[in-house]
Amino acid sequence: MLELARQLQLLVLAMILLGAAAAKLSRVLRAGSLSAGLGPTELFPARLRRPATLVICVIEVTLGTSLLVTASGHGAAVRADANAARLITAVLFLVAMCALVELRGRRPDVGCGCFGDLSTRPVGARSVVRAGLLAGAALATVGVGPARLPAPGPQAIRDLGLLVAEFLLIAVLSPEVGEALVRLGYAEPCELRRMPAERALAALRRSSHWRRHARTITSAEPADMWRELCWWYVAYPAVSGGQARDIVFAVQVKKHRPSVQAAIVTGDEAGLTGPGAGSEPAVTAAGATIPAPRERAGAVRDDSGPISSGAF
């Protein structure tokens, strides 16, 4: 029974290491900044935070993979490699525990960063205890024999029960679980969603509306682009029927398969015939109300409130 519990730690530790690395890497890639830091890396100079986080990700992926690959290995060389990976894993979690204690004292407002954006709450006792328990679990795996799949029957059910019980214990010690449940049940209003202008343009150029009007557009760059609530609006100069017109596209602020609408307006309709030419009418196309272009400065504007067009 004790041998089985020690073998199960290999699977638990590998899953935690690989999951933590994936969460951190996702956060760092989205941040896109050399100053992007997580947890204890916030104690580093700004220019070193992102590289330090990437190094931690590489270490976690390497150790997690090594624990899985060497778990069932035979032979003296393989066993030596397996014990080395397990000892290094124990050292990693011990260092993490000490770093969390230091972070809690020096930056009590910063989360542990253990699982990327899910670990934003200030470091508490649970995070420190969890790191200590994982270090102990890694030490317990040193010298354990090759892992084997349990035979079908009562023994397999017992093994599964032990594994579930351990994950439940880790969940109790993980503030990230509550944050994950909140995010799963939260639907962000479209007015507050972040969608860069570049992504809106990419979605537009993949749409059927773009292909339909591309031949009439006379400029490679939009004359105007702005955001209002749940839509990005993009205006292009065009020539249709021998007359100068404007094509206004509306791109829905949505991560996957955003809706795209289009309307063709003349200069008079758009209020672009000169100063004082009148108000800026809205054009309705397939259920989307598209405000006409309001200026010719070619600027990218965001009128949605708290979100800026440059937010990635």
VEXPA-112040 format. One record per residue (C-alpha): x, y, z. Coordinates in steps of 0.05 Angstrom, whole numbers. Layout:
<zazas>
c1: X	c2: Y	c3: Z
...
</zazas>
This chain:
<zazas>
c1: 0	c2: 0	c3: 0
c1: 56	c2: 48	c3: 18
c1: 94	c2: 30	c3: -45
c1: 32	c2: 44	c3: -86
c1: 22	c2: 112	c3: -54
c1: 94	c2: 131	c3: -69
c1: 86	c2: 110	c3: -142
c1: 23	c2: 152	c3: -149
c1: 62	c2: 214	c3: -129
c1: 100	c2: 210	c3: -195
c1: 35	c2: 220	c3: -235
c1: 10	c2: 275	c3: -189
c1: 75	c2: 313	c3: -190
c1: 83	c2: 307	c3: -266
c1: 12	c2: 333	c3: -279
c1: 22	c2: 392	c3: -232
c1: 89	c2: 411	c3: -263
c1: 64	c2: 406	c3: -335
c1: -1	c2: 443	c3: -318
c1: 35	c2: 499	c3: -282
c1: 84	c2: 507	c3: -340
c1: 28	c2: 511	c3: -390
c1: -9	c2: 564	c3: -349
c1: 53	c2: 606	c3: -339
c1: 73	c2: 602	c3: -412
c1: 3	c2: 623	c3: -435
c1: 6	c2: 684	c3: -389
c1: 75	c2: 705	c3: -412
c1: 60	c2: 698	c3: -486
c1: -4	c2: 739	c3: -478
c1: 33	c2: 793	c3: -439
c1: 83	c2: 802	c3: -495
c1: 127	c2: 845	c3: -452
c1: 197	c2: 838	c3: -424
c1: 171	c2: 861	c3: -357
c1: 118	c2: 806	c3: -353
c1: 129	c2: 773	c3: -285
c1: 95	c2: 719	c3: -244
c1: 98	c2: 708	c3: -170
c1: 169	c2: 710	c3: -142
c1: 196	c2: 736	c3: -208
c1: 164	c2: 802	c3: -189
c1: 223	c2: 810	c3: -141
c1: 270	c2: 811	c3: -201
c1: 288	c2: 873	c3: -242
c1: 236	c2: 886	c3: -295
c1: 280	c2: 865	c3: -353
c1: 293	c2: 797	c3: -322
c1: 222	c2: 778	c3: -303
c1: 200	c2: 748	c3: -369
c1: 264	c2: 710	c3: -381
c1: 262	c2: 683	c3: -310
c1: 191	c2: 659	c3: -319
c1: 209	c2: 625	c3: -385
c1: 267	c2: 589	c3: -350
c1: 219	c2: 564	c3: -296
c1: 172	c2: 539	c3: -350
c1: 228	c2: 500	c3: -384
c1: 250	c2: 469	c3: -317
c1: 178	c2: 449	c3: -301
c1: 167	c2: 417	c3: -369
c1: 233	c2: 381	c3: -366
c1: 221	c2: 353	c3: -296
c1: 148	c2: 335	c3: -310
c1: 167	c2: 297	c3: -372
c1: 226	c2: 263	c3: -338
c1: 181	c2: 238	c3: -281
c1: 134	c2: 206	c3: -331
c1: 188	c2: 177	c3: -377
c1: 229	c2: 146	c3: -321
c1: 170	c2: 122	c3: -278
c1: 169	c2: 52	c3: -307
c1: 242	c2: 47	c3: -327
c1: 288	c2: -12	c3: -309
c1: 363	c2: -16	c3: -304
c1: 413	c2: 19	c3: -260
c1: 424	c2: 78	c3: -308
c1: 350	c2: 91	c3: -315
c1: 339	c2: 86	c3: -240
c1: 395	c2: 135	c3: -228
c1: 364	c2: 185	c3: -277
c1: 296	c2: 175	c3: -245
c1: 322	c2: 189	c3: -175
c1: 359	c2: 250	c3: -200
c1: 296	c2: 278	c3: -231
c1: 257	c2: 265	c3: -167
c1: 309	c2: 298	c3: -123
c1: 312	c2: 359	c3: -167
c1: 236	c2: 362	c3: -165
c1: 238	c2: 361	c3: -89
c1: 290	c2: 417	c3: -89
c1: 247	c2: 458	c3: -138
c1: 187	c2: 455	c3: -92
c1: 229	c2: 471	c3: -30
c1: 258	c2: 532	c3: -66
c1: 188	c2: 551	c3: -87
c1: 164	c2: 547	c3: -15
c1: 220	c2: 591	c3: 9
c1: 207	c2: 640	c3: -48
c1: 134	c2: 644	c3: -30
c1: 150	c2: 660	c3: 42
c1: 197	c2: 715	c3: 19
c1: 146	c2: 742	c3: -30
c1: 92	c2: 742	c3: 24
c1: 136	c2: 785	c3: 68
c1: 162	c2: 834	c3: 15
c1: 104	c2: 838	c3: -34
c1: 40	c2: 817	c3: 3
c1: -2	c2: 844	c3: -55
c1: 26	c2: 796	c3: -107
c1: -1	c2: 727	c3: -122
c1: 43	c2: 665	c3: -124
c1: 39	c2: 659	c3: -200
c1: 42	c2: 583	c3: -193
c1: -13	c2: 573	c3: -246
c1: -8	c2: 637	c3: -286
c1: -68	c2: 683	c3: -286
c1: -106	c2: 637	c3: -239
c1: -56	c2: 652	c3: -183
c1: -69	c2: 726	c3: -174
c1: -92	c2: 725	c3: -102
c1: -40	c2: 748	c3: -50
c1: 3	c2: 690	c3: -25
c1: -30	c2: 656	c3: 34
c1: -13	c2: 598	c3: 80
c1: -47	c2: 548	c3: 34
c1: 1	c2: 562	c3: -23
c1: 61	c2: 555	c3: 22
c1: 36	c2: 490	c3: 53
c1: 20	c2: 462	c3: -16
c1: 91	c2: 474	c3: -39
c1: 118	c2: 440	c3: 23
c1: 74	c2: 380	c3: 15
c1: 94	c2: 372	c3: -58
c1: 167	c2: 375	c3: -38
c1: 154	c2: 320	c3: 12
c1: 117	c2: 279	c3: -41
c1: 176	c2: 286	c3: -88
c1: 224	c2: 262	c3: -34
c1: 179	c2: 202	c3: -21
c1: 187	c2: 179	c3: -93
c1: 263	c2: 173	c3: -89
c1: 282	c2: 100	c3: -92
c1: 212	c2: 75	c3: -109
c1: 208	c2: 17	c3: -157
c1: 182	c2: 19	c3: -229
c1: 109	c2: 40	c3: -233
c1: 60	c2: -12	c3: -261
c1: -11	c2: -7	c3: -283
c1: -58	c2: -40	c3: -232
c1: -95	c2: -103	c3: -251
c1: -169	c2: -94	c3: -266
c1: -213	c2: -105	c3: -205
c1: -215	c2: -81	c3: -133
c1: -142	c2: -61	c3: -134
c1: -153	c2: -12	c3: -192
c1: -212	c2: 19	c3: -156
c1: -169	c2: 28	c3: -93
c1: -113	c2: 60	c3: -134
c1: -162	c2: 107	c3: -167
c1: -192	c2: 126	c3: -99
c1: -123	c2: 143	c3: -72
c1: -108	c2: 186	c3: -133
c1: -174	c2: 223	c3: -128
c1: -164	c2: 234	c3: -53
c1: -96	c2: 265	c3: -65
c1: -122	c2: 311	c3: -119
c1: -178	c2: 333	c3: -72
c1: -127	c2: 349	c3: -18
c1: -87	c2: 390	c3: -68
c1: -151	c2: 425	c3: -90
c1: -166	c2: 445	c3: -18
c1: -97	c2: 476	c3: -13
c1: -103	c2: 511	c3: -81
c1: -135	c2: 581	c3: -83
c1: -134	c2: 574	c3: -159
c1: -192	c2: 526	c3: -157
c1: -240	c2: 580	c3: -134
c1: -215	c2: 628	c3: -187
c1: -223	c2: 576	c3: -241
c1: -295	c2: 562	c3: -219
c1: -311	c2: 636	c3: -220
c1: -283	c2: 643	c3: -290
c1: -322	c2: 583	c3: -316
c1: -387	c2: 613	c3: -291
c1: -373	c2: 684	c3: -314
c1: -393	c2: 710	c3: -382
c1: -357	c2: 775	c3: -397
c1: -401	c2: 828	c3: -429
c1: -382	c2: 841	c3: -501
c1: -372	c2: 915	c3: -485
c1: -314	c2: 896	c3: -439
c1: -281	c2: 844	c3: -483
c1: -211	c2: 857	c3: -507
c1: -200	c2: 851	c3: -582
c1: -140	c2: 885	c3: -613
c1: -150	c2: 924	c3: -677
c1: -102	c2: 878	c3: -713
c1: -145	c2: 817	c3: -696
c1: -208	c2: 853	c3: -721
c1: -173	c2: 869	c3: -787
c1: -150	c2: 797	c3: -794
c1: -221	c2: 771	c3: -783
c1: -248	c2: 822	c3: -833
c1: -199	c2: 800	c3: -887
c1: -220	c2: 727	c3: -878
c1: -294	c2: 744	c3: -887
c1: -338	c2: 736	c3: -948
c1: -357	c2: 810	c3: -944
c1: -284	c2: 829	c3: -955
c1: -277	c2: 783	c3: -1015
c1: -341	c2: 812	c3: -1044
c1: -318	c2: 885	c3: -1040
c1: -242	c2: 878	c3: -1045
c1: -240	c2: 896	c3: -1119
c1: -273	c2: 963	c3: -1107
c1: -229	c2: 984	c3: -1049
c1: -176	c2: 1035	c3: -1070
c1: -131	c2: 1035	c3: -1009
c1: -91	c2: 981	c3: -974
c1: -101	c2: 1015	c3: -907
c1: -167	c2: 1035	c3: -875
c1: -184	c2: 1109	c3: -878
c1: -214	c2: 1104	c3: -808
c1: -224	c2: 1052	c3: -754
c1: -259	c2: 1058	c3: -688
c1: -294	c2: 1015	c3: -636
c1: -362	c2: 1026	c3: -605
c1: -387	c2: 977	c3: -553
c1: -389	c2: 907	c3: -584
c1: -364	c2: 925	c3: -654
c1: -302	c2: 948	c3: -690
c1: -318	c2: 993	c3: -750
c1: -270	c2: 998	c3: -808
c1: -279	c2: 1047	c3: -865
c1: -245	c2: 1041	c3: -933
c1: -249	c2: 1087	c3: -993
c1: -276	c2: 1053	c3: -1055
c1: -301	c2: 1066	c3: -1126
c1: -366	c2: 1034	c3: -1147
c1: -405	c2: 1050	c3: -1210
c1: -356	c2: 1104	c3: -1227
c1: -370	c2: 1141	c3: -1162
c1: -328	c2: 1151	c3: -1100
c1: -358	c2: 1115	c3: -1042
c1: -340	c2: 1089	c3: -974
c1: -347	c2: 1017	c3: -951
c1: -358	c2: 1011	c3: -877
c1: -347	c2: 942	c3: -846
c1: -370	c2: 922	c3: -776
c1: -332	c2: 867	c3: -741
c1: -362	c2: 837	c3: -679
c1: -319	c2: 837	c3: -617
c1: -315	c2: 762	c3: -608
c1: -256	c2: 714	c3: -601
c1: -281	c2: 660	c3: -648
c1: -317	c2: 669	c3: -715
c1: -338	c2: 742	c3: -705
c1: -396	c2: 766	c3: -747
c1: -377	c2: 814	c3: -803
c1: -425	c2: 862	c3: -836
c1: -415	c2: 914	c3: -891
c1: -450	c2: 976	c3: -919
c1: -434	c2: 1021	c3: -979
c1: -445	c2: 1095	c3: -967
c1: -433	c2: 1155	c3: -1011
c1: -394	c2: 1216	c3: -989
c1: -459	c2: 1255	c3: -979
c1: -489	c2: 1200	c3: -936
c1: -427	c2: 1195	c3: -894
c1: -423	c2: 1269	c3: -881
c1: -355	c2: 1273	c3: -916
c1: -371	c2: 1326	c3: -968
c1: -337	c2: 1380	c3: -926
c1: -343	c2: 1418	c3: -861
c1: -414	c2: 1428	c3: -839
c1: -441	c2: 1376	c3: -888
c1: -488	c2: 1351	c3: -836
c1: -494	c2: 1298	c3: -783
c1: -464	c2: 1228	c3: -785
c1: -520	c2: 1181	c3: -803
c1: -520	c2: 1107	c3: -786
c1: -526	c2: 1054	c3: -840
c1: -561	c2: 989	c3: -824
c1: -534	c2: 925	c3: -856
c1: -561	c2: 856	c3: -841
c1: -582	c2: 876	c3: -771
c1: -518	c2: 913	c3: -752
c1: -522	c2: 989	c3: -744
c1: -459	c2: 1017	c3: -774
c1: -442	c2: 1090	c3: -760
c1: -415	c2: 1125	c3: -821
c1: -341	c2: 1145	c3: -822
c1: -330	c2: 1207	c3: -781
c1: -262	c2: 1231	c3: -803
c1: -207	c2: 1218	c3: -852
c1: -147	c2: 1219	c3: -806
c1: -136	c2: 1144	c3: -812
c1: -132	c2: 1138	c3: -736
c1: -152	c2: 1078	c3: -697
c1: -200	c2: 1100	c3: -642
c1: -235	c2: 1063	c3: -587
c1: -299	c2: 1094	c3: -558
c1: -318	c2: 1034	c3: -516
c1: -300	c2: 1063	c3: -449
c1: -250	c2: 1027	c3: -404
c1: -218	c2: 986	c3: -460
c1: -164	c2: 1016	c3: -504
c1: -153	c2: 994	c3: -575
c1: -81	c2: 977	c3: -558
c1: -100	c2: 927	c3: -503
c1: -75	c2: 858	c3: -521
</zazas>
